[in-house]
Amino acid sequence: MIEFNDVPSPFCGIGTDDLSIQVDGLSLKVLANGCSVNTPLFEHPITDTQARVKGQCVSLDDAIAAAAEHLRRSQHTLIAGCATDVNGMRALLSLADHTGAFVENINFSGARNNFLALQDSGWMNTTLAEVKNRCDVLLVVGTDLEQFAPRFFERYLWTDAMFLADSTQRHIIYLGKAPIGQAATSPTGKAPQIIDCANEDLPEVLAVLRALVKNRPIRAEHVANLAITELSALAEQLKHANYGVVTWAAGSLGHSNGELSVQMLSEMVKDLNDYTRCSGLPLGGKEGDQTANQVCGWTTGYPARLNFAQGYPEYDPFLYDSAQLIANNEVDTLLWVHAFNINALPPVTYLPTLVIGRSGMQFDTEPDVYIPIGTPGIDHTGHAYRMDNVVAIRLKKLRDSGLPSTADVLHRIQLAL
């Protein structure tokens, strides 16, 4: 048995890097600092070590040749999932450029709310380090932050801060969903403030809240069953904070035109800077979404919803939705890439389906080609971006599984073409 300390996680999105993990052959056990997100993904056993073509076990060379033959015959390939590390995403984009494929990350439909607001009017956002060292008022909008990242409060709020005398006195406010656990309660027992609001009412509530921040008159006494006086008090809390932070998960803003809610929050953050210091903090970083968009950004200038069919990258956040492309018969082959989560399966479709995925995936319909790959941060080294986009986490290799990396497999497929 070997024990690794200070292990970084590619799974939680917040840059957790203090896990203790015991390795016994191919088995992993989280000994310390795990959570409901990280522990199951680290401890998942390897069950597939051999590639399959039409359900039959074959050599890796034969599986790569079969995948290359499908791509060679394809006129319009869709590469989806896109959940891997930096080198895996680089290889994916190289293959997409070579084959003229569509590219989409598994979480893009939610992230689109952020990108549309960012591209239209910009935003003022912060980093996790700034949250840890400066934030005294945190407003969580429309999501359960504890469920998203169970150790967020432990790592970034209820801990020593450079510019706060007593970090336990930070004020936590939930606008929308109440938290399911007690992580948002401070070590001294100070509970978070809850302003209960249905997600579908958030657009109206946020519009009124921003108006109150800007001292605009509101004639109504209630909005979405919330008293205007309660929202007015919230506006004053934000204006009197020393360093306020507003956080949201774009995928949780599931109502239509969710990007308008993100834009409202981003503009409210700008307005608050007329009175004090305030920043936004969009949540993300799971299943390689930040990594995919970062690598796409510096490689093509666009986030990860692209089309290389014209010989150069074209970006459209609506037209290149993978579900629409499949439903409209605009693609003829699906290449699904997912190195992190065995439950993140490709959509069931009539298309020839090639899966380059984590060992242990269970399919209702066996794909035409399945190549099990190693997981970054477990089976090989790599880099993955955390949610604030400013740190590329250096992932460790913990065991010798013999499974190839995403980059290895995709490079070999491209060479076979």
C-alpha positions in Angstrom: 0.0 0.0 0.0 1.1 3.6 -0.8 -0.4 6.7 0.8 -0.4 10.0 -1.1 -1.0 13.3 0.7 -1.9 16.7 -0.6 -3.6 15.1 -3.6 -5.4 17.6 -5.9 -8.9 16.8 -7.2 -10.0 17.2 -10.9 -13.6 16.6 -9.8 -15.0 19.3 -7.5 -14.1 22.5 -9.4 -12.8 24.5 -6.4 -9.2 23.4 -6.5 -9.3 21.0 -3.5 -5.7 19.9 -3.1 -5.3 18.3 0.3 -6.8 14.9 0.0 -5.0 11.8 1.5 -5.5 8.7 -0.6 -4.4 5.2 0.0 -3.5 3.1 -3.1 -3.6 -0.7 -2.9 -2.8 -2.0 -6.4 -5.6 -0.6 -8.5 -7.9 0.3 -5.6 -8.1 3.8 -4.1 -9.4 4.8 -0.7 -9.8 8.4 0.4 -8.5 8.6 4.0 -8.9 12.3 4.7 -10.6 15.5 3.3 -12.9 13.7 1.0 -16.5 14.8 0.3 -19.6 13.6 -1.4 -18.3 14.7 -4.8 -14.7 13.7 -4.6 -14.7 10.5 -2.6 -16.9 8.3 -4.9 -15.1 9.5 -8.0 -11.6 8.7 -6.6 -12.7 5.3 -5.2 -14.6 4.1 -8.3 -13.0 0.7 -9.2 -11.5 -0.2 -12.6 -13.8 -2.7 -14.3 -12.8 -2.4 -18.0 -9.2 -2.6 -19.1 -9.8 -3.8 -22.7 -11.3 -2.0 -25.6 -14.5 -3.3 -27.3 -15.7 -3.1 -30.9 -19.4 -3.9 -31.2 -19.3 -5.5 -27.8 -16.3 -7.8 -28.5 -13.0 -7.3 -26.7 -10.2 -6.3 -29.0 -6.7 -4.9 -28.8 -6.2 -1.2 -28.4 -4.7 -1.0 -31.9 -7.8 -2.7 -33.4 -10.2 -0.4 -31.5 -8.2 2.7 -32.7 -8.3 1.4 -36.3 -12.1 0.8 -36.0 -12.7 4.3 -34.6 -10.5 5.8 -37.3 -12.5 4.0 -40.0 -15.8 5.3 -38.6 -14.4 8.9 -38.7 -13.0 8.4 -42.2 -16.4 7.5 -43.5 -18.2 10.3 -41.6 -19.2 13.5 -43.3 -20.3 15.4 -40.2 -18.8 14.1 -36.9 -20.0 15.4 -33.5 -17.4 15.3 -30.7 -19.3 15.8 -27.5 -18.7 15.4 -23.7 -15.2 17.0 -24.0 -14.5 16.1 -20.3 -10.8 15.7 -20.0 -7.6 17.5 -19.0 -5.7 20.2 -20.9 -3.7 17.8 -23.1 -6.7 15.7 -23.8 -8.6 18.8 -24.9 -5.7 19.9 -27.1 -5.8 16.5 -28.8 -9.5 16.7 -29.2 -9.4 20.0 -30.9 -6.6 18.8 -33.2 -8.8 15.8 -34.2 -11.8 18.1 -34.7 -9.8 20.4 -36.9 -8.5 17.4 -38.9 -12.0 15.9 -39.4 -14.1 19.1 -39.7 -16.1 18.1 -36.6 -18.6 19.8 -34.3 -17.3 20.2 -30.7 -19.4 20.6 -27.6 -18.7 20.3 -23.8 -21.2 18.4 -21.7 -22.0 21.5 -19.5 -22.1 24.1 -22.2 -25.9 24.7 -22.2 -25.7 26.0 -18.6 -22.4 27.9 -19.2 -24.0 29.6 -22.2 -25.9 31.8 -19.7 -22.5 33.1 -18.5 -20.9 33.5 -21.9 -23.9 35.5 -23.4 -23.8 37.9 -20.5 -20.0 38.2 -20.6 -20.0 38.8 -24.4 -22.8 41.4 -24.2 -21.8 43.6 -21.3 -18.8 42.1 -19.5 -18.6 41.5 -15.7 -16.4 42.1 -12.6 -15.5 38.7 -11.1 -13.1 37.6 -8.4 -10.9 34.6 -7.5 -11.2 32.0 -4.8 -8.1 33.5 -3.1 -9.9 36.9 -2.9 -13.0 35.2 -1.5 -10.9 33.5 1.2 -9.0 36.6 2.2 -11.4 39.5 1.8 -15.1 38.5 1.5 -17.2 39.5 4.4 -20.7 39.2 2.8 -21.5 36.3 0.4 -24.7 36.3 -1.6 -25.6 32.9 -3.1 -28.2 33.1 -5.8 -30.4 30.3 -7.0 -28.2 27.3 -6.1 -27.1 25.2 -3.1 -23.5 26.1 -2.8 -22.9 23.3 -0.3 -24.3 20.7 -2.7 -22.3 22.0 -5.6 -19.0 22.0 -3.7 -19.3 20.4 -0.2 -16.0 21.8 1.0 -16.4 25.4 -0.3 -17.2 26.9 3.1 -14.5 24.9 4.9 -11.8 25.8 2.4 -12.7 29.4 1.6 -14.8 31.0 4.3 -14.4 29.3 7.7 -10.7 29.6 7.6 -8.0 32.2 8.3 -8.1 35.3 6.1 -5.4 37.9 5.4 -7.7 40.9 5.7 -10.4 39.8 8.2 -9.8 39.8 11.9 -12.5 37.1 12.5 -13.5 35.0 9.5 -16.3 33.3 11.5 -18.2 36.6 11.4 -18.7 36.5 7.6 -22.3 36.9 6.6 -23.8 34.3 4.3 -27.1 35.0 2.5 -29.0 32.6 0.3 -31.4 34.1 -2.2 -33.4 31.2 -3.7 -32.7 27.7 -2.5 -31.9 27.0 1.1 -28.8 24.8 1.8 -29.4 21.1 2.5 -26.7 20.9 5.2 -24.9 22.9 7.8 -21.7 23.9 6.0 -22.9 27.5 5.6 -23.3 27.8 9.4 -20.1 29.3 10.9 -18.0 27.5 13.5 -19.5 29.8 16.1 -23.0 28.8 15.2 -24.0 31.8 13.1 -26.6 30.4 10.6 -26.9 31.8 7.0 -29.7 34.2 6.2 -32.3 32.6 3.9 -34.5 34.6 1.5 -36.7 31.9 0.0 -37.5 32.3 -3.6 -38.5 30.0 -6.5 -36.0 29.9 -9.4 -38.6 30.9 -11.9 -39.2 34.1 -9.8 -35.5 35.1 -9.7 -35.6 37.3 -12.9 -38.2 39.6 -11.3 -36.6 39.5 -7.9 -33.2 40.3 -9.2 -34.5 43.2 -11.3 -36.1 44.7 -8.2 -33.0 44.1 -6.1 -30.8 45.8 -8.6 -33.2 48.8 -8.7 -33.0 49.0 -4.9 -29.2 49.0 -5.1 -29.4 51.9 -7.5 -31.9 53.7 -5.2 -34.7 53.6 -7.7 -38.2 53.9 -6.3 -40.3 50.7 -6.1 -44.1 51.3 -5.7 -45.1 47.6 -5.1 -45.0 46.2 -1.6 -44.2 42.6 -2.7 -42.5 40.8 -5.5 -42.8 37.0 -5.9 -44.2 36.8 -2.3 -41.1 38.6 -1.0 -41.6 41.9 0.9 -39.9 44.8 -0.8 -38.6 45.8 2.7 -36.7 42.4 2.9 -35.0 43.0 -0.5 -34.3 46.6 0.5 -32.5 45.4 3.6 -30.5 43.0 1.4 -29.5 45.8 -0.9 -28.3 47.8 2.1 -26.3 44.8 3.4 -24.5 44.5 0.1 -23.8 48.3 -0.1 -22.4 48.3 3.4 -20.2 45.2 3.0 -16.4 45.8 2.9 -16.0 43.2 0.2 -19.2 41.6 -1.1 -19.2 38.5 -3.4 -22.2 37.4 -5.4 -22.1 33.8 -6.6 -24.4 31.7 -8.9 -24.4 28.5 -11.0 -25.4 29.3 -14.5 -26.8 25.8 -15.0 -29.2 26.2 -12.1 -30.8 29.3 -13.7 -32.9 26.9 -15.7 -35.6 29.3 -16.7 -35.7 30.6 -20.3 -33.3 33.5 -21.0 -31.2 32.6 -18.0 -28.4 34.8 -19.4 -30.5 37.8 -18.6 -30.4 36.8 -14.9 -26.6 36.5 -15.1 -26.5 39.9 -16.8 -28.7 41.4 -14.1 -26.4 40.0 -11.4 -23.3 41.2 -13.2 -24.7 44.7 -13.7 -25.7 44.8 -10.0 -22.2 43.9 -9.0 -20.9 46.9 -11.1 -23.5 49.2 -9.5 -22.4 48.1 -6.0 -18.9 49.2 -6.7 -20.2 52.8 -6.6 -20.6 52.3 -2.9 -18.1 49.6 -1.8 -16.1 46.7 -3.2 -18.1 43.8 -4.8 -17.3 41.0 -7.2 -19.0 38.1 -8.9 -18.1 34.4 -8.7 -19.7 32.1 -11.3 -19.6 28.5 -10.2 -18.2 25.8 -12.5 -15.2 23.6 -13.1 -16.9 20.2 -12.9 -16.5 17.5 -15.6 -13.8 19.5 -17.3 -16.0 22.4 -18.4 -13.6 25.2 -17.4 -10.7 23.2 -18.9 -12.6 22.7 -22.2 -13.5 26.3 -22.5 -10.1 27.6 -21.5 -8.3 25.4 -24.1 -10.8 26.3 -26.8 -10.4 30.0 -25.9 -6.6 30.2 -26.3 -6.7 27.8 -29.3 -9.6 29.2 -31.3 -10.8 32.4 -29.6 -14.1 30.8 -28.7 -15.6 28.6 -26.0 -16.5 25.0 -26.5 -19.4 24.9 -28.9 -17.7 25.0 -32.3 -17.9 23.8 -35.9 -14.7 23.1 -37.9 -16.5 22.0 -41.1 -15.4 25.1 -43.0 -11.7 24.4 -42.3 -11.6 27.0 -39.5 -13.5 27.3 -36.1 -17.0 28.8 -36.2 -18.8 29.5 -32.9 -22.5 29.6 -32.4 -24.0 29.1 -28.9 -27.4 28.0 -30.2 -27.0 26.3 -33.6 -24.3 23.9 -32.6 -26.2 22.4 -29.6 -25.4 18.7 -29.8 -29.0 17.7 -29.0 -30.3 19.8 -31.8 -27.6 18.6 -34.2 -28.6 15.0 -33.5 -32.4 15.6 -33.6 -32.1 17.5 -36.9 -30.0 14.8 -38.6 -27.1 17.2 -39.1 -24.4 14.8 -37.9 -23.7 11.2 -38.8 -21.2 10.0 -36.2 -20.9 10.7 -32.4 -17.6 10.6 -30.7 -18.1 10.9 -26.9 -15.1 11.8 -24.7 -15.5 11.7 -20.9 -12.6 10.8 -18.6 -14.1 11.6 -15.2 -17.6 10.3 -14.6 -18.9 6.8 -15.5 -22.5 8.0 -15.2 -22.0 10.7 -17.8 -23.0 8.5 -20.8 -23.5 9.5 -24.4 -27.1 10.2 -25.5 -28.9 7.1 -26.9 -29.0 7.7 -30.6 -29.3 6.0 -34.0 -25.8 7.3 -34.9 -22.6 5.2 -34.9 -21.2 6.0 -31.5 -17.6 5.9 -30.4 -16.9 6.3 -26.7 -13.5 7.2 -25.2 -14.5 7.1 -21.5 -13.6 6.2 -18.0 -13.4 2.6 -17.1 -16.7 1.2 -15.7 -19.2 2.9 -18.0 -22.4 0.8 -18.3 -24.3 1.3 -21.6 -28.0 0.6 -22.3 -26.9 0.3 -25.9 -23.4 -0.9 -26.6 -21.4 1.7 -28.6 -19.7 0.7 -31.8 -16.4 1.4 -30.2 -15.5 1.7 -26.5 -12.0 2.5 -25.4 -11.6 2.7 -21.6 -9.1 5.5 -20.6 -7.3 6.6 -17.5 -8.6 9.4 -15.4 -6.4 12.6 -15.1 -5.3 12.9 -11.5 -5.5 9.2 -10.9 -4.0 7.2 -13.8 -1.8 9.9 -15.3 -0.6 13.4 -14.6 -2.2 16.4 -16.2 -3.6 19.9 -15.7 -7.2 21.0 -15.1 -8.6 24.5 -14.5 -10.6 25.3 -11.4 -13.8 27.3 -11.4 -12.2 30.8 -11.3 -10.1 30.1 -14.4 -6.9 31.6 -12.9 -5.2 28.4 -11.7 -4.4 25.2 -13.6 -4.3 22.5 -11.1 -1.3 20.1 -11.5 -2.8 16.6 -11.3 -0.9 13.6 -9.9 -0.5 10.1 -11.0 -1.5 7.7 -8.2 -1.4 4.2 -9.7 -0.2 2.2 -12.7 -3.4 1.0 -14.3 -2.1 0.6 -17.8 -5.0 2.6 -19.2 -4.1 5.2 -21.9 -4.8 8.9 -21.5 -7.4 10.7 -23.6 -4.6 12.6 -25.4 -2.8 9.3 -26.3 -5.9 7.7 -27.8 -7.0 10.8 -29.7 -3.5 11.3 -31.1 -3.4 7.7 -32.2 -6.8 7.9 -33.9 -5.6 11.1 -35.8 -2.4 9.3 -36.9 -4.5 6.4 -38.1 -6.5 8.8 -40.3 
